[in-house]
Amino acid sequence: LTLTGAGGIGKTRLALQVAWASLDRYAGGVWLVELAPLSDPTLLVQAVARALAVEAPPGSAIDAVVLDWLRPRQALLVLDNAEHLLQACAGLVHRWLTQCAGLTVLATSRERLGVDGEATFRVPSLSIPLGQAGEDPLASEATRLLIDRARLLRPEFEVKGDEFATLASVCQRLDGIALAIELAAAQLRMMSLDALNRRLDDRFRVLGSGLRTSIPRHQTLRSLIDWSHDLLSDAEKMLLRRLSIFASGWTLEGAERVCSGDGIDHGEVLGLLSALENKSLVVADVKRAGVRFTMLETVRQYAQQHLRDSGEAGAVLDRLTEHIADM
């Protein structure tokens, strides 16, 4: 099973909770392999061996030793943050699962591994308030998290009746992304809820300091999305920034009309769009009338900055205007 979803959405936390709840089901143990610090895919087996506390005797290959250790055991192996090592992880997981009848693998990644028999679960954003009159602000996960984290820093923090709408706005604008909400809560040491809400137009500057114990890409909102962006091909980056011109979603036909040309062929758009959806940067909303695509507002603002910096914004906007006029 691979837990997929946007960066900061809570994949690791969910995987750890599942692993903790599964301890009694696996006589061979539940083992966590943290892949975020690993940059060299050739060292993947060694990382697994360290997690299992397995050592290779002189003259023995470490991958064979790990396989021999796993083969007779009923074990759960958690591979956390696998997106930058997809090929290596897929090869090893395929080999292990075909030779170890008692092994279960739980992976977290912004993209599925692509292994036979792989089930995927896209981790959703936290539920967010609708901002309607009379709504219980504590009924949503996002608001509860924001209040909880704010009180860790300011025990006296309270949301008064006239601030509930502002609280809802903050959670909505941050798309219910757990990490973004935690970064926002940290700013409430120095500013009011209303000031935070007004400053979210420049969210990448405001949400710029996380926990020192977090992995580097989880310490700021920008570094979180930088990580996903850096894993894209040049063509995928180009399409992502052009898609940010759509304010509230688009169709495949709209993407082909507006985003093709000047480096992207019309026939390439479908494949590139599918790749961005697989990598959790685009969301496909399937309805009876067809499929519409959207992206989280935080991702869209990030991509818009890249569109402005690329010098393509004027041409893309012209194509969007022509497309809407034709409709």
C-alpha positions in Angstrom: 0.0 0.0 0.0 1.3 3.4 -1.0 0.0 6.5 0.7 0.2 9.4 -1.8 -0.6 13.0 -1.6 0.8 16.5 -1.7 3.7 17.5 0.4 2.9 18.3 4.0 -0.6 16.6 3.7 0.2 14.1 6.5 1.3 10.9 4.8 4.1 10.2 7.2 1.9 10.8 10.3 -0.8 8.5 8.9 1.7 5.8 8.1 3.2 5.9 11.6 -0.3 5.7 13.1 -1.1 2.7 10.9 2.2 1.1 11.8 1.7 1.7 15.5 -1.8 0.2 15.4 -0.5 -2.9 13.5 2.3 -3.9 15.9 0.3 -6.9 17.3 -0.4 -8.2 13.8 3.2 -8.8 12.7 5.2 -11.3 14.7 8.3 -10.4 12.8 8.0 -6.7 13.8 7.1 -3.4 12.2 10.1 -1.5 10.8 10.5 2.1 9.8 12.9 3.1 7.0 13.3 6.8 6.7 14.3 7.6 3.2 14.3 11.4 3.3 18.0 11.8 4.1 19.0 9.3 1.4 20.2 10.8 -1.9 22.0 7.9 -3.4 19.6 5.1 -4.6 22.5 2.5 -4.5 22.5 2.9 -0.7 18.8 2.0 -0.3 19.5 -1.6 0.8 22.0 -0.4 3.4 19.4 1.9 4.8 16.9 -1.0 5.1 19.6 -3.1 6.7 20.3 -0.4 9.3 16.6 -0.1 10.1 16.4 -3.9 10.6 19.8 -3.9 12.5 21.0 -6.5 10.1 24.7 -6.8 9.2 26.4 -8.7 6.4 29.1 -11.2 7.3 32.4 -10.8 5.5 32.1 -11.9 1.9 28.2 -11.7 1.9 26.1 -9.3 -0.2 24.0 -7.0 2.0 20.9 -7.3 -0.3 21.0 -11.2 0.0 21.3 -10.9 3.8 18.3 -8.6 4.0 16.3 -10.9 1.8 17.2 -13.9 3.9 16.2 -12.0 7.0 12.8 -11.0 5.6 11.9 -14.3 3.9 10.7 -16.3 6.9 9.1 -13.4 8.8 5.6 -11.9 9.0 6.7 -8.3 9.0 5.6 -4.8 8.0 8.2 -2.6 6.4 7.4 1.2 6.3 9.3 3.0 3.5 8.8 6.7 4.3 9.3 9.5 1.7 10.1 7.3 -1.3 9.4 9.8 -4.2 13.0 10.6 -5.0 14.0 7.0 -5.1 11.1 5.5 -7.0 13.0 3.3 -9.4 15.2 1.8 -6.7 12.3 1.3 -4.3 10.1 -0.3 -7.0 12.8 -2.8 -7.9 13.5 -3.8 -4.3 9.9 -4.0 -3.2 9.0 -6.1 -6.3 11.8 -8.5 -5.4 11.0 -8.7 -1.7 7.2 -9.2 -2.3 7.7 -12.0 -4.8 10.1 -13.9 -2.5 8.8 -13.1 1.0 5.2 -14.4 1.5 4.8 -12.8 5.0 6.0 -9.4 4.1 3.8 -6.3 3.8 5.1 -3.0 2.6 3.6 0.4 3.5 5.2 3.3 1.5 4.6 7.0 1.6 5.4 8.9 -1.6 4.0 11.8 -3.7 3.8 9.3 -6.5 2.9 5.6 -6.5 5.8 3.1 -6.8 4.3 1.3 -9.8 4.7 -2.3 -8.5 2.4 -5.2 -9.3 -0.3 -5.6 -6.7 0.2 -2.0 -5.4 -2.8 -0.4 -3.8 -2.8 3.4 -3.4 -4.6 5.7 -1.1 -4.5 9.4 -1.7 -4.3 11.1 1.7 -6.8 14.0 1.7 -6.3 17.4 3.1 -7.7 18.1 6.6 -11.4 18.9 6.6 -11.9 22.7 6.5 -14.8 24.9 7.7 -17.2 26.3 5.1 -17.3 29.7 6.9 -21.1 29.6 7.1 -23.1 31.4 9.9 -23.7 29.2 12.9 -21.1 26.6 11.9 -19.1 25.0 14.7 -15.5 26.1 14.1 -14.2 23.0 16.0 -16.1 20.6 13.7 -13.3 20.7 11.1 -9.9 19.0 11.5 -8.0 22.0 10.2 -9.3 24.5 12.7 -8.7 22.0 15.6 -5.1 21.6 14.5 -4.5 25.3 14.2 -5.9 26.0 17.6 -4.0 23.1 19.2 -0.7 24.2 17.7 -1.2 27.9 18.6 -1.9 27.0 22.2 1.4 25.1 22.4 3.1 28.5 21.8 0.5 30.7 23.4 -1.5 28.8 26.1 -3.9 31.7 26.5 -4.8 31.6 22.7 -8.6 31.7 22.1 -10.8 32.4 19.1 -13.6 34.7 20.0 -17.0 34.7 18.2 -16.1 37.5 15.8 -12.9 35.7 14.8 -14.4 32.4 13.7 -14.8 33.7 10.1 -11.1 34.7 10.0 -10.1 31.3 11.4 -12.1 29.6 8.7 -10.5 31.8 6.0 -7.0 30.9 7.2 -7.7 27.2 7.0 -9.4 27.5 3.6 -6.6 29.5 2.1 -4.1 27.0 3.3 -6.1 24.2 1.6 -6.2 22.1 4.8 -2.5 21.2 4.4 -1.4 20.0 7.8 2.1 21.3 7.6 1.0 24.7 6.3 -1.4 25.1 9.2 1.3 24.2 11.7 3.6 26.8 10.1 0.8 29.3 10.2 0.1 28.6 13.9 3.8 29.4 14.7 3.2 32.9 13.4 0.5 33.6 16.0 3.2 34.2 18.5 3.8 37.5 16.9 0.6 38.5 15.1 -3.2 38.3 15.4 -5.3 35.9 13.5 -6.6 38.7 11.3 -3.0 39.9 10.5 -2.0 36.4 9.6 -5.0 36.1 7.3 -4.2 39.3 5.5 -0.6 38.3 5.1 -1.3 35.0 3.4 -1.3 36.7 0.0 2.5 36.4 0.5 2.3 33.0 2.2 5.7 31.8 1.1 7.4 34.7 2.9 5.1 34.5 6.0 5.3 30.7 6.5 9.0 30.6 6.6 10.0 29.0 9.9 9.2 25.5 11.2 10.6 23.1 13.8 14.4 22.8 13.8 13.9 19.0 14.2 11.9 18.7 11.0 13.6 17.5 7.8 14.9 20.6 5.8 12.1 20.5 3.2 9.4 20.7 6.0 10.8 23.8 7.6 9.3 26.3 5.3 6.3 26.3 2.9 8.5 27.1 -0.1 11.0 24.4 0.6 8.1 21.9 0.8 6.9 22.6 -2.7 10.5 23.2 -4.0 11.1 19.5 -3.2 8.2 18.4 -5.4 9.0 20.9 -8.2 12.7 19.9 -8.4 11.7 16.3 -9.1 9.8 17.3 -12.2 11.1 17.2 -15.8 11.5 20.5 -17.6 8.3 19.8 -19.6 6.4 19.0 -16.5 7.6 22.3 -14.9 6.6 24.2 -18.0 3.0 22.7 -18.0 2.6 23.2 -14.2 3.4 27.0 -14.4 1.2 27.5 -17.4 -1.7 25.7 -15.7 -1.6 28.2 -12.9 -3.3 30.7 -15.3 -6.6 28.9 -14.6 -8.1 30.4 -11.5 -10.6 27.7 -10.6 -9.8 24.5 -12.6 -9.7 23.4 -16.2 -10.6 20.6 -18.6 -8.2 18.6 -20.7 -9.3 20.5 -23.8 -8.7 23.8 -22.0 -5.2 22.7 -21.0 -4.4 21.6 -24.6 -5.6 24.9 -26.0 -4.0 27.2 -23.5 -0.8 25.4 -22.5 0.5 23.9 -25.7 2.9 25.6 -28.0 6.4 27.1 -27.4 8.0 23.9 -26.1 4.9 21.7 -25.5 3.2 19.9 -28.4 -0.6 19.6 -28.3 -0.3 15.8 -28.1 2.0 15.9 -25.1 -0.4 17.7 -22.8 -2.4 14.6 -21.8 0.7 12.7 -20.8 2.3 15.6 -18.9 -1.0 16.3 -17.1 -1.3 12.7 -16.1 2.3 12.8 -14.7 1.5 15.9 -12.6 -1.6 14.2 -11.3 0.4 11.1 -10.4 2.9 13.3 -8.5 0.1 14.9 -6.5 0.5 18.4 -7.9 -2.8 18.3 -9.8 -6.1 16.8 -8.7 -8.6 15.2 -11.1 -12.2 15.6 -10.2 -14.3 13.0 -12.1 -17.9 13.8 -12.5 -20.8 12.7 -14.7 -20.2 15.6 -17.0 -16.5 14.8 -17.5 -13.2 15.5 -15.7 -12.1 18.8 -14.4 -8.6 19.4 -13.0 -7.6 21.7 -10.2 -4.5 22.3 -8.0 -4.3 23.4 -4.4 -4.2 27.2 -4.2 -0.8 27.0 -2.4 0.6 25.1 -5.4 -1.0 27.5 -7.8 0.5 30.5 -6.2 3.9 28.8 -6.3 3.5 28.0 -10.0 2.3 31.5 -10.8 5.5 32.9 -9.5 7.4 30.6 -11.8 5.1 31.7 -14.7 5.9 35.3 -14.0 9.6 34.7 -13.8 9.5 32.7 -17.1 8.3 35.6 -19.2 5.5 33.4 -20.6 2.6 34.9 -18.7 1.5 37.3 -21.4 1.4 34.7 -24.2 -0.4 32.1 -21.9 -3.0 34.8 -20.9 -3.6 35.7 -24.5 -4.3 32.0 -25.3 -6.6 31.7 -22.3 -8.5 34.9 -23.4 -9.0 33.4 -26.9 -10.1 30.1 -25.5 -12.7 31.7 -23.2 -13.9 34.0 -26.1 -14.4 30.9 -28.3 -16.4 29.2 -25.6 
